Amino acid sequence: MKKLDMLSVFLFIISIVVLGFALFTTVGDLFSGPVMIVICVIFPIIGLFIALKSHKSTLKVFGIAGNSFVLLFSVVVPLASTFFWNQP
């Protein structure tokens, strides 16, 4: 089950790198909208489920924490900001 842990961490690393480039660079759109949704939302969800299914190890904890962190900044923060910023 070590490979499930590594897969979860690999999905976390891919999504954190893409999210970091998208948030902290001024290059413009890194990928199109549906590709960014897959990388920044679907990959962490899959990685979170994989990490929860794997056996107890350090990589499991790292996968759960990392994928939850990516979901926090790619889903929860933008969703919460729409409630507070209701005027242009």
SESE-954448 format. One line per field, with one value per residue: residue number from 1; residue in three letters; x, y, z of N, C-alpha, C in turn. Coordinates in steps of 0.05 Angstrom, whole numbers, plus 5000, padded with zeros to 4 digits. Each point is the difference from the previous one (the first is absolute). Last residue first. Example, Ala and Ser with C-alpha at 12.3 -4.5 7.8 and 13.67 -1.06 7.14 Angstrom:
<rs>
i: [2 1]
aa: [SER ALA]
n_X: [5257 5006]
n_Y: [4955 4885]
n_Z: [5142 4999]
ca_X: [5016 4982]
ca_Y: [5024 5024]
ca_Z: [5001 5000]
c_X: [4985 5018]
c_Y: [5022 5024]
c_Z: [5014 5000]
</rs>
This chain:
<rs>
i: [88 87 86 85 84 83 82 81 80 79 78 77 76 75 74 73 72 71 70 69 68 67 66 65 64 63 62 61 60 59 58 57 56 55 54 53 52 51 50 49 48 47 46 45 44 43 42 41 40 39 38 37 36 35 34 33 32 31 30 29 28 27 26 25 24 23 22 21 20 19 18 17 16 15 14 13 12 11 10 9 8 7 6 5 4 3 2 1]
aa: [PRO GLN ASN TRP PHE PHE THR SER ALA LEU PRO VAL VAL VAL SER PHE LEU LEU VAL PHE SER ASN GLY ALA ILE GLY PHE VAL LYS LEU THR SER LYS HIS SER LYS LEU ALA ILE PHE LEU GLY ILE ILE PRO PHE ILE VAL CYS ILE VAL ILE MET VAL PRO GLY SER PHE LEU ASP GLY VAL THR THR PHE LEU ALA PHE GLY LEU VAL VAL ILE SER ILE ILE PHE LEU PHE VAL SER LEU MET ASP LEU LYS LYS MET]
n_X: [4616 4935 4985 5068 5002 4979 5061 5081 5005 5023 5092 5055 4994 5041 5095 5057 4986 5028 5090 5028 4982 5060 5078 4993 4993 5078 5067 4987 5021 5090 5043 4949 4921 4936 4927 4922 4992 5046 4959 4935 5031 5029 4935 4971 5058 4999 4930 5005 5069 5016 4925 4969 5047 4982 4925 5011 5090 5103 5059 4977 5044 5083 5034 5011 4978 4922 5007 5072 4988 4946 5039 5053 4957 4963 5058 5027 4940 4991 5065 4988 4944 5036 5055 4958 4972 5063 5022 4959]
n_Y: [5896 4940 4934 4946 4942 4908 4955 4962 4909 4934 4992 4953 4905 4947 4995 5002 4926 4916 4975 4965 4909 4936 4986 4947 4906 4953 4985 4930 4916 4975 4963 4915 4915 4962 5018 5048 5095 5046 5006 5066 5088 5021 5023 5088 5065 5011 5051 5096 5050 4965 5001 5084 5046 4981 5041 5092 5020 5021 5061 5108 5088 5045 5024 4943 4949 4937 4923 4940 4942 4924 4925 4946 4943 4918 4925 4954 4940 4914 4938 4957 4925 4920 4949 4941 4918 4931 4941 4915]
n_Z: [4856 5064 5068 5069 5074 4978 4942 5034 5029 4936 4976 5062 5002 4928 4980 5080 5060 4968 5007 5083 5018 4968 5052 5079 4991 4974 5064 5060 4968 4996 5075 5036 5003 4921 4920 4966 5001 4932 4915 4989 4984 4913 4935 5001 4962 4905 4961 5000 4951 4909 4941 4974 4934 4910 4959 4969 4944 5014 5035 5003 5024 5031 5092 5100 5081 5001 4943 5017 5072 4988 4959 5055 5061 4968 4987 5077 5041 4965 5026 5083 5002 4969 5058 5061 4967 4991 5071 5027]
ca_X: [5026 4998 4976 5004 5007 4979 4976 5003 4995 4972 4984 5005 4987 4971 4988 5005 4993 4971 4994 5010 4980 4977 5006 5004 4975 4980 5009 4995 4971 4990 5005 5028 5011 5007 5026 4998 4984 5015 5022 4987 4990 5022 5009 4979 5001 5024 4995 4978 4999 5025 5008 4981 5007 5025 4995 4983 4972 4985 5019 4989 4973 5002 4984 5013 5022 4994 4976 5005 5019 4985 4982 5017 5010 4979 4991 5022 5002 4977 5005 5020 4986 4982 5016 5010 4977 4996 5018 4984]
ca_Y: [5003 5022 4998 5019 5026 5009 5009 5028 5018 4998 5014 5028 5012 4997 5000 5024 5024 5004 5009 5027 5018 5002 5015 5028 5011 5001 5021 5025 5002 5010 5029 5006 5022 4993 4987 4971 4989 5002 4980 4974 4998 4995 4972 4983 4998 4986 4971 4991 5013 4999 4972 4987 5010 4986 4972 4997 5008 4980 4978 4974 4997 4991 5018 5011 5018 5021 5014 5015 5021 5021 5014 5015 5023 5021 5010 5016 5025 5017 5009 5022 5022 5011 5016 5024 5018 5015 5023 5024]
ca_Z: [4985 4982 4984 4979 5011 5019 4985 4992 5022 5006 4980 5001 5023 5001 4973 4985 5015 4998 4973 4997 5013 4982 4976 5007 5010 4978 4982 5013 5002 4974 4998 4995 5016 5027 5004 4996 5021 5025 4999 5003 5027 5018 4996 5011 5030 5009 4998 5016 5026 5014 5005 5019 5027 5008 5009 5024 4996 4985 4996 5004 4989 4973 4984 4976 5005 5020 4992 4976 5006 5014 4981 4981 5014 5004 4974 4989 5015 4992 4973 5003 5013 4980 4982 5014 5003 4975 5000 5000]
c_X: [5016 5027 4996 4977 5003 5006 4978 4976 5002 4992 4970 4985 5004 4988 4970 4989 5004 4991 4970 4994 5008 4977 4976 5004 5003 4974 4980 5007 4993 4970 4990 5003 5030 5014 5005 5026 4998 4983 5015 5021 4987 4992 5023 5008 4978 5002 5025 4997 4977 4997 5025 5009 4981 5008 5025 4995 4984 4972 4989 5021 4990 4973 5001 4981 5015 5022 4995 4976 5007 5019 4985 4983 5018 5011 4980 4992 5021 5000 4978 5007 5019 4985 4983 5016 5008 4976 4996 5017]
c_Y: [5024 5003 5024 4998 5022 5028 5009 5010 5029 5019 4999 5015 5030 5017 4998 4999 5025 5025 5005 5011 5029 5016 5003 5017 5030 5012 5003 5023 5027 5002 5011 5030 5003 5023 4995 4986 4970 4989 5000 4977 4973 4998 4993 4971 4983 4999 4985 4969 4991 5011 5000 4972 4988 5010 4985 4971 4993 5011 4978 4979 4972 4999 4993 5018 5010 5021 5024 5017 5017 5023 5022 5016 5016 5025 5023 5012 5018 5026 5018 5011 5024 5025 5013 5018 5025 5018 5016 5025]
c_Z: [5009 4985 4982 4981 4979 5011 5019 4983 4992 5023 5005 4977 5001 5023 5000 4972 4982 5015 4996 4972 4998 5013 4982 4974 5005 5009 4977 4982 5013 5000 4974 4999 4995 5015 5029 5007 4999 5024 5026 5000 5005 5029 5019 4997 5012 5030 5009 5000 5018 5029 5017 5006 5021 5028 5008 5009 5026 4995 4983 4994 5006 4986 4971 4986 4976 5001 5019 4993 4976 5008 5014 4980 4981 5014 5004 4973 4988 5015 4989 4972 5002 5011 4978 4981 5015 5001 4974 5000]
</rs>
